[in-house]
Amino acid sequence: MGLPVREQAIYWSVAAAVFLIMMWFLGSVILPFLIGGAIAYFLDPVADHIERLGLSRAAATAVISIAALLAFILLAVLVIPTLTQQLIALINALPGMFYKLQAILTERFPQLLDQNSVLHQTLVSVGDTIKAQGADMVNRVIASALTVINAALFIIVVPVVAFYLLLDWDRMMAHLDSWLPLDYRDTLRTIGAEINSVLAGFVRGQFTVCGILGTYYAVSLMFVGLQFGLIVGVIAGLITFIPYLGAMSGGALAIGLALFQFWGHPDMILAVVAIFAFGQFFEGNILSPKLVGHSVGLHPVWLLFALSAFGTLFGFVGLLAAVPISATIGVLARFGVKKYLESQLYKGTGHSGQNEA
């Protein structure tokens, strides 16, 4: 016989509190393990597929590790330096773009930009702020990133953690399954399978979509000659992780840059618009339905709230944990609603035969 609901609630509440406290106090310590675990989870289906081809788990893990090492070396040599240079150049160019925008508005709408008008003062203030803080902001971002995620973490700790977790993933899952309470094993397996389905559909699928779209945007924008096309494409691809926001932000940035660079050449501006229009059509009708699916269960608003809340409370670690935790909460909430709709509390004593379908 299972434990009473009140005792179950106490145990699960204590477990949740312990988990949040660990995240609060051990954020910087558990960070490499979270990243390594995420990488292992992401690559587990690849390892399973290689195993089905006839290789052992150790051989499959070795093949994946060698491929990942080669990809990292190529990125470090060919892509990352260019990305850094374009990011710095873009931020340094923003003040000039604001001044050019001010000049265009002054020429076309002089009545709106009187020296004493609020719009004029706002544009001047924004331009001066970007000019003064732009380069310093890049240095702070880089310095913060190096502080939180230093080179040793990526070069040594994360790959080692990911390698061993990937090697033992199936064995660990079997051990965890054997520890499930016997009275609730079937229920917990059902909930766990649904959580895994949500994470597999969203995290694996969405990251794959981000990578494909980021590559497409970067290559296409560089092909049409847009300045900073590489960094704009990468930004658009990364933000695609949050539905709708990536397309709007990346498209607005790219089209804004195109207006400054290709002013007087509407065909080039239309080419940039067409790149993002096709990217959204491809993502919405082909990539996401195939790789992510329609039953993921993570609403964009819920995802934004989870990222904001966990990022504010737990920093970078919270951002990493926001998606799996929000997916878990969503699955548990749907499970709770389902049980409520099946309960006597919802049906009442006089409507026991209703809502059975």
N, C-alpha and C positions, 0 to 999 in steps of 0.2 A: 504493500500500500504506500502511495506517495506521501510526501510531507504535505501538511496543510499549506494553503496558499499564502497565509501570513508568514509562515516560517520561510517559504521559498522566496518571498519578496525580500525578507531580511537578508538572506544569504546572497541573493543576486545584487542587492543594493550595496552590501559590503564589498563584494567583488568589484562592482563598478567604481566605488569610491577609492578602493586601493589602486585600481588602474589609473584613475585620473590623478591621484597623488603621485604615483610613479612618473607619469608624464610631466607633472609640474616640477618635481625635484630632480629627475634624472633625464631631462630632455636632451642635454648635450651628450650624455653618456649613451643613451639608447638610439641616438640619431643614426649612427652607422649600421646598427642592427635593423632598424626600420627600413633604411634604404636597401640594405642587402636582402632583407626578407621580401621587399617589394620586387626587386629584380628577380629573385628566385621564383616567386609566385608568377611573375610575368612570363618567365622562360620555361616553366614546368611543362606546359603543353608541347613546346618544341622538343624538350628532352624525351617526353613520352613518345612523340612521333619518331624520333631517331631510334629509340628502343624498339619500336615496332618494325624497323628496317633490319633489325638483327644485331645491333650493338648493345653492349651492356650499359647499365646506368652510368658507371664510371667513364666509359668511353664517350657516351653521349655528352656528359658534363664537360669532358676535356675538349671535345669538338666545339661546343658552344663557347667555352672560355677562350679558346684560341681565336675563334671568329670575333668575339667581343674585343679581345686585345688588339687585333688588327684594325677593327673599326675605330677603336679609341685612338690608336696611333694616327690613323688617317685624319680623324677629326682634329686632333691636337696639332697636326702639321699643316693641314690645308684649310680648315674651316674656322677654327676658333680664333686665330690671329686676325683673319679678315673680319670676322664678326666684331671683335673688339675695336678694330680700327674704324669700322663703319659706325658703330655705336657712338664712339667719341666724336667722329666727324659730324654725325647727325645732330648731336646735342650742341656742338659748337656752331652749327649752321642755323639752329633754330632762332637765335636773336635776329639774324639778317632776314630770315623769312618773315618774322613779325614786323620788322621795319618796312619790308617790301609790301606786306599786306596793308600796313598803315598808309603807305604812299598811294596804293591803288584805291583804297577807300577815300582818301583825301581828294584824289583826282576825280573819282566818280561821284562821290557824295560829300561834297565839301561842307554842306550844312550840318552833317552829322558829326563832323570832326573839328568843330571849332576848338580853339586852344583851351577854352574853359569848359568844354563839354566833358561829361562823365566818361563817354566812350573813348575819347582821345586820351584822357588821363589813365584810363584802365589799360589801353594798349601800350602806352609808354611805360607804365609800371610793370606790366608783364614782360615786355621786352628787356627792360633793365634787370629784372629779377633773373630771367633766364641767362642773360649775359653774365651776370655776377655769380650765379650759382650753378650754371650748367656743368662746367668742368669739375667743380668741386663735388657735385652730385655724383658724377661718374666715379670719382675717386672714392667717395663714401660707399657707393654700392659695391665696388670691387673690394674695398677693404672689409666691408661687412661680410661679403660672401666668403672672403678668405678667412675671416675670423670664425664664422660658423661652420663652414665646410672647407677645411684646409686641405692642402694638397696631399698630405699624408693619409687623410681619411679616404680619399678617392683612390689613391695609388696603392694603398696597403690594406686598410681595414675592410672597406666595402667589398672589393673583389673577393677577399678571403671569406668573408661572411656569406656572400652570395654563392660562392663555389660550394662550400660545405652544406649550406641549406638546400641548394639545388640537388646536390648529390644524395642527401638523405631525406628529401621532401616526402616521397611516398611512404617511407618507413615512419617518419614523424607523424604523418596524418593517420597511419594505422594505429600508432600508439595512442594518439589523442582520442581516436574513436573507441579504443578499448577502455579508456578511462571514463567514458560517459556514464552517468547514473543509469542503472538498469531500468528503473521505473519510467524514465523519460527518454530512453535511448532513441526510440523511433521518432518521437517528436523533435528531439534535438537534431537528429540526422536530417529530418525534413527541413527544419529551419536552416541548418548549416548548408544544405544543398541549394536552398534558395538564395542565401547570402552569397555563396560562391558563384551562382548564376548571375547575380547582379554585378558582382565585382568583375567576373570574367567578361560579361557583356560590356560593362562601362569602362573599367580601368584598362583591360587589355585592348578592347575594341577602340576606345576613345583615344588611347595613346597611339595606336596604329594609325587612326584617322589623322591625328595631329601630325605625325611624322610624314604621312603622304601629302597632306595639304601644305605643310610647311615647305617641303621640298618643291612641290609644284609652284607655290607662290614665289619662292625665292628664285627658282630657275626662270620662270616666266617673266618676272619683273626685271631681272637682270638682262634677259633676252631682248626686251623692248627698250632697254637702255635707261631705266629709271635709276637715278642715284639712290644709294642706300637700299637697293632692291633686296639684297641678301638679308639685312637685318630686319627689314619690314616683313619679308616673307616668313622669317623665323618667328617674329613676334606674332604674326597672324596665325601661324600654325600652333604655337604654344597656347595662345588664348582660346583656340578652338576647343580646348578642354572644357571650357564653360560654354555651353550651347548658345549660339546667336551672338555672344559678346565678341568672339574672335573675328567673325566676319565683319561686324560693324566697326570694331576698333581698327583692325588691319586695313579694311577697305577705306575707312575715313582717312587714315594716315597715308596710305598709298595714293589715293586720289588727291589729297591735299598737296603732297609732294609733286604729283604730276602737274597740278595746276600751276605751281611755281616754275617747274622745270620746262614744261611744254606749253607755256602760255603762248597763244597764237598758233598752236598746232593741235587743233581739236581731234585729229585722227589718233594722235598718240595718247591723248587723255581718254578717248573712247576705248583704246586698246587696253589701258589699265582697268577701266571699268569692266570691260569684257572678261578680263582675266578673273576678277573676283566674282562676276556673275556666273561664269562657267564653273568656277571652284565651288560656289554654293550649290549649283545644280548637281554637280558631280557628288558632292558630299551628302546632300539631302536625299538624292534619289538612288545612289549606288553604294557609296562607302558606308554611311551610317546604317542603312537597313541591312546590309550584308555583314558588317563587322560588329556593330553595336546592337542592332535589333530594336524592336519597338516596345518590349516589355521589361525594360531595365528597371523602371520604378524610381529613378532619381530625377525629380522635377528640377528644372534649372533654378527656380527660386529657392528650393530646399538646399540645393548644392551651394548656391551663393551664400546663404545664411550659414551653412556648416563651415565653409571656408573662412568666412569673416569671423565667426564665433571662435572656432578652434585656433585660427591664426592669431587672434587677439589674446586669447588665454594662454596659449602654449607656444607661440612663436612659430618658427619654421617647422618644428616637430609637429605642431598642431595642424599645419597645412598638409603635411604628408599623411597624417592620420585622419584628416577630415572626411575624405571620401569613403574609406572602409567603415569608419564609425557611423557616418550618416547612412550608408547603405544598410548596415546592421540594424540601426534604429528604425529605418523604414520597414525592413522585413519584420522586425518584432512588432511594430505598430500595426502592420497589416494582419499579422497573426492574432494580435490582441483584438482587433476589430472583428475579425472572423469569429473568434471564440465568443465575443460579446453578442454578435448577431445570432449565434446558436444557443445562447444562454437563456435561462428563464427570466433573467432580469430584463432582457430586451423583449422577449415574446409575451411575458406576463402569464397570468393564469388562465385568462379567457381567450388567448389567441395562439394556443400551442400548435394549432394546425396551419397557421399562416406562415408565409415567407420560407416554406420548406424548399422551394425551388431556388 
